[in-house]
Amino acid sequence: MPYIDLETLPPKEIVPGYNARFIHTANMSFVYWDVKAGYTLQEHSHMHEQVSHVLEGTFKLVVDGVENIIVSGKVVVIPPYAKHYGTSITDCKLLDVFYPVREDYKSMT
């Protein structure tokens, strides 16, 4: 089993304000985000089940039209194909876990 030091993974800006570090296993993708306050990830959907965990900060998340303010320590499960988007209210550290693997993100690592 490999041990990974997140600090050794180079961050990549995926969209403005959203810097990601990626870990991929055979079945899942883990994305550790550093997000600057005031930045929005546009509405989208995908085939993956997604579990989003706010590690630090405050984040507004809208899933299928339902808005929630998510704070540090809170977790949200986003079903496959659900339309969702989010805005960082403060600087945030987020963890998104996707099942199955995000093949589109593998090319970014």
Secondary structure as UniProt FT lines:
FT   HELIX           6..8
FT   STRAND          12..15
FT   TURN            16..17
FT   STRAND          18..24
FT   STRAND          29..35
FT   TURN            37..38
FT   STRAND          40..44
FT   STRAND          49..56
FT   STRAND          58..63
FT   TURN            64..65
FT   STRAND          66..71
FT   TURN            72..73
FT   STRAND          75..78
FT   TURN            80..81
FT   STRAND          84..88
FT   STRAND          92..99
FT   HELIX           103..106
FT   TURN            107..108
//
